[in-house]
Amino acid sequence: MGISIAHQTIVFLYSVVFGAAAALFYDVFRIIRRRIRHLNFVVMIEDVLFWLAASAALFVFVYNTNSGELRAFLIIGAVLGAYLYFAALSRAVLLVLGAVFGVFIKAVYILTRPFAFLLRPIIRKAKSGAKKQGKFLRLLKKLFKFKIKSVILSLGIRKKSRRVTADEK
């Protein structure tokens, strides 16, 4: 049994809205990346999580609106909605969300500042853990004799610089 043109039109418009909503959700990720520095590895994981969430949401959307039948006009509508959002609204939304996120970060900073003395031991433990990871990766390099420079860089571990004395020059 086929579906009517009116139903297809409504579902197409819903898919345009779905695409714009997915693009808005991606802009939230962009704001977080701009305000909080991420390692490349973390950015990659965030992108994978976004696409998994968007795919799952698209599946649920198609299942609920079109009885699970994936049709080309649904995909075209979602892509069109994302394109229209990025072309028309993304810059303004990024400015507004950036300002809101900035105020939120400042509020969290102000509220947590009195408790900073409680966080200092946790931060020290995290730094020592990062140093231990660096030692472990250098041991792996010696054992397996392969280059793990990209792993060390993606984890943000830096080697200690060696000072050159006057005798070595």
C-alpha positions in Angstrom: 0.0 0.0 0.0 1.4 3.4 -1.0 1.4 6.6 1.0 -0.2 9.7 -0.2 1.6 12.7 -1.6 0.3 14.9 1.4 1.8 12.4 3.9 5.1 12.3 2.0 5.2 16.1 2.0 4.7 16.3 5.7 7.3 13.7 6.4 9.7 15.5 4.1 9.2 18.7 6.0 9.7 16.8 9.3 13.0 15.5 7.9 14.1 19.0 7.0 13.5 20.0 10.7 15.3 16.8 11.8 18.3 17.8 9.7 18.4 21.3 11.2 18.1 19.9 14.7 21.0 17.5 14.1 23.1 20.4 12.8 22.1 22.4 15.9 23.3 19.5 18.1 26.6 19.5 16.2 27.0 23.2 16.9 26.8 22.4 20.6 29.8 20.1 20.1 31.6 22.9 18.2 31.0 25.4 21.0 32.3 23.0 23.6 35.4 22.4 21.4 36.0 26.1 21.1 35.7 26.8 24.8 37.5 23.7 26.2 40.6 22.5 24.4 40.5 18.9 23.3 43.1 16.5 22.1 42.7 15.3 18.6 41.9 11.8 19.8 39.0 13.1 22.0 37.7 15.2 19.0 37.7 12.0 16.9 35.7 10.1 19.6 33.2 13.0 19.9 32.7 12.9 16.2 32.1 9.2 16.2 29.6 9.6 19.1 27.8 12.4 17.3 27.4 10.3 14.1 26.3 7.2 16.1 23.7 9.4 18.0 22.6 11.0 14.7 22.2 7.7 13.0 20.2 6.2 15.9 18.0 9.3 15.9 17.5 9.0 12.2 16.5 5.4 12.6 13.9 6.3 15.3 12.7 9.2 13.2 12.2 7.0 10.1 10.6 4.3 12.1 8.1 6.7 13.8 7.2 8.8 10.8 7.4 6.5 7.8 6.7 3.0 9.3 10.4 2.2 9.0 10.6 2.6 5.3 13.7 4.6 4.4 13.1 6.7 1.3 15.5 9.0 -0.6 13.3 12.1 0.1 13.9 11.6 3.9 17.7 11.7 3.5 17.5 14.6 1.0 15.2 16.5 3.5 17.6 15.9 6.4 20.6 17.0 4.4 18.7 20.0 3.1 17.7 21.0 6.7 21.3 20.7 7.9 22.5 22.8 4.9 19.8 25.5 5.5 20.7 25.6 9.2 24.4 26.0 8.5 23.8 28.6 5.8 21.3 30.7 7.7 21.4 30.2 11.4 24.7 28.6 12.5 26.7 31.8 13.0 24.1 33.5 15.1 23.5 30.4 17.2 27.3 29.9 17.7 27.5 33.5 19.0 24.6 33.1 21.4 25.5 29.6 22.6 29.2 30.7 22.9 28.1 33.6 25.2 25.8 31.4 27.2 28.5 28.7 27.6 31.0 31.4 28.6 28.7 32.7 31.3 28.1 29.1 32.5 31.9 28.4 32.6 32.5 31.6 34.6 29.7 30.7 37.0 31.1 27.2 37.6 34.5 28.8 38.1 33.2 31.3 40.7 31.2 28.6 42.5 34.0 26.1 42.6 36.8 28.5 43.5 36.3 28.2 47.2 36.7 24.4 46.9 39.9 24.6 44.9 42.0 23.3 47.8 40.0 20.1 47.7 40.7 19.6 44.0 44.5 20.2 44.2 45.3 16.6 45.4 43.1 15.2 42.6 44.9 17.3 40.0 48.3 16.2 41.3 47.2 12.5 41.1 46.0 13.1 37.5 49.3 14.7 36.5 51.3 11.8 38.1 49.1 9.4 36.3 49.9 11.1 33.0 53.6 10.8 33.7 53.2 7.1 34.5 51.3 6.6 31.1 54.2 8.3 29.4 56.7 5.9 31.1 54.5 2.9 30.1 54.3 4.0 26.5 58.1 4.5 26.3 58.5 1.0 27.7 56.2 -0.4 25.0 58.2 1.4 22.4 61.4 -0.3 23.6 59.7 -3.7 23.8 57.9 -3.7 20.5 60.2 -1.3 18.6 57.5 0.7 16.8 56.9 4.4 16.7 54.2 5.6 19.0 54.9 9.3 18.6 51.4 9.9 17.4 50.0 8.2 20.5 52.2 10.2 22.8 51.2 13.4 21.0 47.5 12.6 21.1 47.7 12.0 24.8 49.4 15.3 25.3 52.5 13.8 27.0 55.7 15.8 26.5 59.2 14.5 26.9 61.4 16.3 29.3 63.9 18.5 27.5 67.5 17.8 28.2 69.8 20.7 28.9 73.0 20.9 27.0 76.1 21.8 29.1 79.0 23.8 27.9 81.2 20.6 27.8 78.9 18.9 25.3 79.0 21.8 22.9 
